[in-house]
Amino acid sequence: MAVDDGGRVAYAQLTGKLKPQLLQALESSGFTHMTPVQEKVLQLPSLTQDCLVQAKTGTGKTLAFLLPALQKLLEVKDLDRSSVGLLVLAPTRELAQQIVDECDKLTSACNPPLECHIAVGGSKRKFHMDKFLKKSPAILVATPGRLIDYLTEDAARQKFAKIRCVVLDEADRMLDAGFAPALRQILEQIPSKAQAGWQGMCFSATVPPEIQKMLPMVLNKDHVRISTIDENEVPTVETVPQRVYPVPSVDDILPTLHSVLSCAKADNPALKAVIFCSTARHAGLLYHIFGHSGEAAPPKLPVFQMQSRMSQTQRTRTVEEFKATDRGLLFASDVVGRGMDFPDIDLVVQVGVPSEKDQYVHRVGRTGRAGKGGKAVMILAPEEMWFVKSNPEFPIKNEGPFNHPKAATYPSAAIIQSALAKVPQQTKEQAYIGNLGFIKSLMKRYGLHPAGVVELANRFAQSFGCDSIPVLSPMLVGKMGLRGVPGLVVEGKGLVAGPPPGSDAAGPPRDKRGPRGKNGGFRTTEGRRPDGPRRRQNQAREDSGKQGEEPSRKRAKR
Ligand SMILES: Nc1ncnc2c1ncn2[C@@H]1O[C@H](COP(=O)(O)OP(=O)(O)OP(=O)(O)O)[C@@H](O)[C@H]1O
């Protein structure tokens, strides 16, 4: 049948336009009909045009760029397979690996084979580099940092002499201020578009206006723009109901998260959920509370964590396990916020606000993939509700605090307290530092002055079960731009005194509860040594702002 019940066109229609090897691989993978974005791309009069493609999360953009790119390579007579013909750039290692897996499936029927190589940080550089130099990397999927590293070697640079196609997956991320310098550096090292005439393709679910001026880096001025999203439509998945559960104060966040997960598990014993946290350390803390040491997770649900502070081996194993499991909870930072295709996610929970507006769309998009259903909820403290108010275009329903018939059956507050008691202080302190940096990076959006940032972070620390305000090194405080801000406890100096929280100098009062005394209700830890300035400094950099993704900024400056 050429068209299925949903009006989708069969891949068989592309006989003659796509090589039989590709059609055969599609059939073997069970892909019989095109998704709308695949149809729009593959039915272009020419598959060799530069294009900017926007389609919602989970709608098959990976095949939509791989198929035309592979077709292009397979059409070349006597293709030199020892040179890179197709370069795909992605923002995270896990996404790069996922693209390699998808590509390998599509080229499985090619003879001679089309090898797809990977170049990502955290993996064995020498092993992959030797393979890249000695074998036939007709396709390379890379994250920017490691690719820049490769390109410092002449032999590796020469491998790009016959480049024919460059794809940016998650293009808006690849072209933003964090990655653009690295991308520029890469493009300076490979044959120029003008000289080599390579095809450029940019794909993403979100295309903010800011990236327009960066597009000429990879797309010619006559590029085609394809969108499966109406101009005035928000790119979230309509099959995913989205709710916010406001909580009375930061202290209620963790108990509410416990109630939400317990009730979801009661409704669906095989619950598979991703819980997005503000920072890598925040994800680590919640993983401890709900799984590793605290065991607050509903029984019989395996618990996973995924964040940039884990070793690459742990990250790779976790992705494989969470892809394979039919149930479980994944506590994650934004390292898996974009592009990752974990099958059959029932629920996405966002604990706190995302670092950027568009990141909301990508996080929600981990569920409701390939036309399936799912739910997305946010748990927000009063200080975080600005996110919902300032983004009215998102279909986020506010029906008040979490209210489920079974919620009262779980003593969530007591369970969280007891779980927190088992979590190492250091884990809680690190989560505090991460949160402090995160709130500071979004200070204007929160409508806070620095003292308000510290006051809010200190209340978070208490909700995390810190027994006192964690001590920061003077260097870290300086790096965060918080020198002299009241409410901090600084190594060798103790509590920085100042106006009480809630006063004008501390920023607009967001919480009606009175201050907890001069130290927010904590005892001070004057004289206690932090775990080392360098670690704190690095942590602040990676744990704030766009956390969890490839640390390309650092590498780009090399
Ligand atoms: N033609 C198809 N028929 C059925 N399933 C498909 C088809 N194309 C892709 N899929 C499946 O849809 C899921 C989502 O695909 P993919 O990861 O490419 O989405 P995406 O649009 O890139 O999402 P994101 O924006 O989150 O990166 C995958 O599991 C993929 O195997």
The ligand as an SDF file (V2000), in Angstrom:
LIG
                    3D

 31 33  0  0  0  0  0  0  0  0999 V2000
    9.5080    6.1280    9.1340 N   0  0  0  0  0  0  0  0  0  0  0  0
    9.4460    5.7540   10.3990 C   0  0  0  0  0  0  0  0  0  0  0  0
    8.5200    4.8800   10.8050 N   0  0  0  0  0  0  0  0  0  0  0  0
    8.4420    4.4990   12.0930 C   0  0  0  0  0  0  0  0  0  0  0  0
    9.2750    4.9360   13.0760 N   0  0  0  0  0  0  0  0  0  0  0  0
   10.2180    5.8190   12.7200 C   0  0  0  0  0  0  0  0  0  0  0  0
   10.3570    6.2730   11.3700 C   0  0  0  0  0  0  0  0  0  0  0  0
   11.3920    7.1270   11.3320 N   0  0  0  0  0  0  0  0  0  0  0  0
   11.8870    7.2070   12.5820 C   0  0  0  0  0  0  0  0  0  0  0  0
   11.1890    6.4240   13.4220 N   0  0  0  0  0  0  0  0  0  0  0  0
   11.4310    6.2350   14.8650 C   0  0  0  0  0  0  0  0  0  0  0  0
   11.0020    7.4320   15.5320 O   0  0  0  0  0  0  0  0  0  0  0  0
   11.8020    7.6490   16.6920 C   0  0  0  0  0  0  0  0  0  0  0  0
   12.2730    9.0850   16.7260 C   0  0  0  0  0  0  0  0  0  0  0  0
   13.1680    9.3240   15.6670 O   0  0  0  0  0  0  0  0  0  0  0  0
   14.3620   10.3740   15.7990 P   0  0  0  0  0  0  0  0  0  0  0  0
   15.1740   10.0570   16.9960 O   0  0  0  0  0  0  0  0  0  0  0  0
   15.0310   10.4480   14.4980 O   0  0  0  0  0  0  0  0  0  0  0  0
   13.5210   11.6920   16.0960 O   0  0  0  0  0  0  0  0  0  0  0  0
   13.9730   13.2220   16.0490 P   0  0  0  0  0  0  0  0  0  0  0  0
   12.9440   13.9260   15.2450 O   0  0  0  0  0  0  0  0  0  0  0  0
   15.3860   13.3230   15.6130 O   0  0  0  0  0  0  0  0  0  0  0  0
   13.8180   13.6370   17.5770 O   0  0  0  0  0  0  0  0  0  0  0  0
   14.6100   14.7570   18.4410 P   0  0  0  0  0  0  0  0  0  0  0  0
   14.0850   16.0890   17.9790 O   0  0  0  0  0  0  0  0  0  0  0  0
   14.2360   14.4400   19.8340 O   0  0  0  0  0  0  0  0  0  0  0  0
   16.0560   14.5950   18.1330 O   0  0  0  0  0  0  0  0  0  0  0  0
   12.9310    6.6490   16.6250 C   0  0  0  0  0  0  0  0  0  0  0  0
   12.6520    5.5880   17.5240 O   0  0  0  0  0  0  0  0  0  0  0  0
   12.9030    6.1500   15.2080 C   0  0  0  0  0  0  0  0  0  0  0  0
   13.3660    4.8150   15.0940 O   0  0  0  0  0  0  0  0  0  0  0  0
  1  2  1  0
  2  3  1  0
  2  7  2  0
  3  4  2  0
  4  5  1  0
  5  6  2  0
  6  7  1  0
  6 10  1  0
  7  8  1  0
  8  9  2  0
  9 10  1  0
 10 11  1  0
 11 12  1  0
 11 30  1  0
 12 13  1  0
 13 14  1  0
 13 28  1  0
 14 15  1  0
 15 16  1  0
 16 17  2  0
 16 18  1  0
 16 19  1  0
 19 20  1  0
 20 21  2  0
 20 22  1  0
 20 23  1  0
 23 24  1  0
 24 25  2  0
 24 26  1  0
 24 27  1  0
 28 29  1  0
 28 30  1  0
 30 31  1  0
M  END
$$$$
